[in-house]
Amino acid sequence: MIRLLATRNLTLKPWRSVFLLFGFSMGVAVMIVLLSIGEALLSQAKDEKLVGGGTVTVLPEGVDVEVLKTGGLGGLFFSIDHARFIYRQLLAAPRSSDVVSSVSPQMEGKLLYLRTSDGRERPVRASGDIPSLTTSVGAGPDVTSGQWVDDSLDRRWRAPSDAELRHDIDRFHVPPAEVAGDPSWGEWHYFNVISADRRRWAFVSFIVAGAVGGAADRWGGQVLVTLHEQGKPQRRFTSTVPSSGVRYSTTDANVAIGESRVDVQSDGRYRVRARAREDASGASLSLDLVVSPAPGAYFPGAALTSGVVSGYVVPALRADATGTLCVAGACTPYENVQAYHDHNWGVWRGVTWEWGAARAGEYTLLYGRIEPPDSVSSAQPLFVYLVDRSGFLAVFRPRTIRYDDARTTIVSGRAIRTPATADLVDVRGDDTLRLTLRIEDASASDTRVAMVERGEALAARDLKRPYFVQMKGTATIAGRIRGTPLAGTGAGFFETYR
């Protein structure tokens, strides 16, 4: 009977029957999808690799979660570079406190190899987190006995003291295997300081260079100080010391070169003491400065390995300096004047760069790019790194820097054209930046002369643009970040090649 009724209904009302069958099919399909999603959610909720607490998970860009779970090639060896910087300056920064209540770094299922006492290696899966932070996002384990609390290394990672932070990011390095024994290896602490009237300034470098770690006669140290006064030639002071008189460390930022040394004090300030003699006259120079970095105003560093082994970090992007600088017994006092400190290492043969650092009112900026010797284009993007009183603010990526070479600078009796102004412009979504440089003074060095300014290698660098130009001037910024206008002008130092 039911079959007869169904047949008669289908025959007399075919379109209505088709419509009802379509609606019934759609309802069944939706139910199947919902049940599948529910089963998937339940399965993932039970997956220990996805249990981490919190409401948002931050992963490296481009990492597929399923590949990460199944252990595919795309999930091998992934990491978040500068994770501590991201934790302290981005996710857990005071600037984000209105939307972020707690942040916890975690590693799940990391492949490690355990070497036993008998020399055998075993693959193991390891996880890691910081107990106090994991608990703060609601992912702490149930401890049946004992304690699960932060140890000293956990505390140093999440909240290092100022001195610990300096040692962690500003330590020296051993040349990696691919450049071991290379005489063009160089590593140095660099400081600059400018007088309150901005008419006098000094560049100070503590350089360890040569085949570091090899034969004692193939590497050594040099203290290099150049003094500048606007409109006058620079004065160059040096002190060269054999390797036996050099002390540096891969675990701290302190360095000693003969009588000169840089020491990180317990409060995180740098004590810089240097002794050198003028190359031209033999006049003695001594300086004793305490450099005080501003909280949060640092660049965590970058390492280049694509054809060039080198690295760069700025522990004191914004700093003040107090102390004295004496030449032939005549001393100049400094009291809370503008200062800066960075650290460079690597093999610089054939490498050039654009670089600058300046204050602009309440903002401090760093810009630059590296040009390796095998670069196929001179228009690689720059970066502009911006901080304010709260720490990291933004990064911009201008395509180029536009110079107006309207100045003339004399190098070894030869006149070369050097910049008078420069501009960098970038737009990133709703954020905009315009950076304008106005050069007040410029000096240049011929890189074909050994041991030139800024710690270049011990031999000629064979550059297409051999003149290294150092400039002092002002930087002015304008634009907008997250709806807030940018404005400020201040003093800075800039470098390029001609």
KAQUIHU-V775930 format. One record per residue. RES is the residue in one small letter. D_CENTER is the distance of its C-alpha to the mean C-alpha in whole Angstrom. Layout:
# KAQUIHU-V775930
RES:D_CENTER + RES:D_CENTER
This chain:
# KAQUIHU-V775930
m:81 + i:77 + r:77 + l:80 + l:78 + a:75 + t:76 + r:78 + n:75 + l:73 + t:76 + l:77 + k:74 + p:71 + w:69 + r:68 + s:68 + v:65 + f:63 + l:64 + l:63 + f:60 + g:59 + f:60 + s:58 + m:55 + g:55 + v:55 + a:52 + v:50 + m:51 + i:50 + v:47 + l:46 + l:48 + s:45 + i:42 + g:44 + e:44 + a:40 + l:39 + l:41 + s:40 + q:36 + a:37 + k:38 + d:35 + e:34 + k:31 + l:30 + v:31 + g:28 + g:29 + g:28 + t:28 + v:25 + t:23 + v:20 + l:19 + p:17 + e:18 + g:21 + v:22 + d:26 + v:27 + e:31 + v:29 + l:27 + k:30 + t:32 + g:30 + g:30 + l:28 + g:25 + g:25 + l:24 + f:21 + f:19 + s:16 + i:13 + d:10 + h:8 + a:12 + r:12 + f:9 + i:11 + y:14 + r:14 + q:12 + l:14 + l:17 + a:18 + a:17 + p:20 + r:20 + s:21 + s:23 + d:26 + v:25 + v:24 + s:26 + s:24 + v:21 + s:22 + p:20 + q:22 + m:23 + e:26 + g:28 + k:25 + l:27 + l:27 + y:30 + l:32 + r:34 + t:37 + s:39 + d:41 + g:38 + r:38 + e:35 + r:35 + p:33 + v:32 + r:30 + a:28 + s:27 + g:24 + d:24 + i:24 + p:27 + s:27 + l:25 + t:27 + t:30 + s:28 + v:28 + g:31 + a:31 + g:32 + p:34 + d:38 + v:38 + t:42 + s:42 + g:39 + q:36 + w:33 + v:30 + d:27 + d:27 + s:25 + l:22 + d:22 + r:22 + r:19 + w:17 + r:18 + a:19 + p:17 + s:19 + d:17 + a:18 + e:17 + l:13 + r:13 + h:15 + d:13 + i:9 + d:11 + r:14 + f:15 + h:16 + v:19 + p:19 + p:20 + a:23 + e:23 + v:22 + a:24 + g:27 + d:25 + p:26 + s:23 + w:20 + g:19 + e:16 + w:16 + h:15 + y:16 + f:17 + n:19 + v:21 + i:24 + s:27 + a:28 + d:31 + r:28 + r:30 + r:29 + w:25 + a:24 + f:21 + v:21 + s:20 + f:20 + i:20 + v:21 + a:22 + g:25 + a:26 + v:24 + g:26 + g:29 + a:32 + a:32 + d:33 + r:31 + w:28 + g:27 + g:25 + q:25 + v:25 + l:25 + v:25 + t:26 + l:28 + h:28 + e:31 + q:31 + g:34 + k:34 + p:33 + q:30 + r:31 + r:30 + f:30 + t:29 + s:30 + t:30 + v:30 + p:31 + s:29 + s:32 + g:31 + v:27 + r:25 + y:22 + s:20 + t:18 + t:18 + d:18 + a:16 + n:20 + v:21 + a:25 + i:26 + g:30 + e:31 + s:27 + r:25 + v:21 + d:22 + v:20 + q:23 + s:23 + d:22 + g:19 + r:20 + y:19 + r:23 + v:23 + r:26 + a:27 + r:30 + a:31 + r:34 + e:34 + d:34 + a:37 + s:39 + g:38 + a:38 + s:36 + l:33 + s:31 + l:29 + d:28 + l:25 + v:23 + v:20 + s:19 + p:16 + a:16 + p:16 + g:13 + a:11 + y:8 + f:4 + p:3 + g:3 + a:5 + a:8 + l:11 + t:15 + s:17 + g:19 + v:17 + v:15 + s:13 + g:9 + y:7 + v:5 + v:7 + p:9 + a:12 + l:11 + r:14 + a:17 + d:21 + a:23 + t:26 + g:28 + t:30 + l:30 + c:34 + v:35 + a:39 + g:39 + a:38 + c:36 + t:33 + p:32 + y:29 + e:29 + n:26 + v:25 + q:21 + a:19 + y:15 + h:13 + d:11 + h:11 + n:11 + w:13 + g:15 + v:18 + w:18 + r:22 + g:22 + v:19 + t:18 + w:16 + e:16 + w:14 + g:14 + a:14 + a:16 + r:18 + a:20 + g:22 + e:21 + y:17 + t:15 + l:13 + l:10 + y:11 + g:11 + r:12 + i:13 + e:17 + p:18 + p:22 + d:23 + s:21 + v:24 + s:23 + s:22 + a:21 + q:18 + p:16 + l:14 + f:11 + v:11 + y:9 + l:12 + v:13 + d:16 + r:18 + s:17 + g:13 + f:11 + l:14 + a:13 + v:11 + f:14 + r:14 + p:17 + r:19 + t:20 + i:20 + r:24 + y:25 + d:29 + d:30 + a:32 + r:32 + t:34 + t:32 + i:34 + v:33 + s:35 + g:38 + r:37 + a:36 + i:33 + r:32 + t:28 + p:27 + a:28 + t:26 + a:24 + d:23 + l:20 + v:21 + d:20 + v:21 + r:20 + g:23 + d:24 + d:21 + t:22 + l:20 + r:22 + l:20 + t:23 + l:23 + r:26 + i:26 + e:28 + d:28 + a:27 + s:27 + a:27 + s:27 + d:29 + t:26 + r:29 + v:30 + a:29 + m:26 + v:25 + e:23 + r:19 + g:20 + e:21 + a:23 + l:26 + a:28 + a:28 + r:25 + d:28 + l:26 + k:28 + r:26 + p:27 + y:26 + f:23 + v:23 + q:22 + m:23 + k:23 + g:24 + t:23 + a:21 + t:23 + i:21 + a:23 + g:23 + r:23 + i:21 + r:22 + g:26 + t:25 + p:25 + l:22 + a:24 + g:23 + t:24 + g:22 + a:22 + g:19 + f:19 + f:18 + e:18 + t:20 + y:23 + r:26
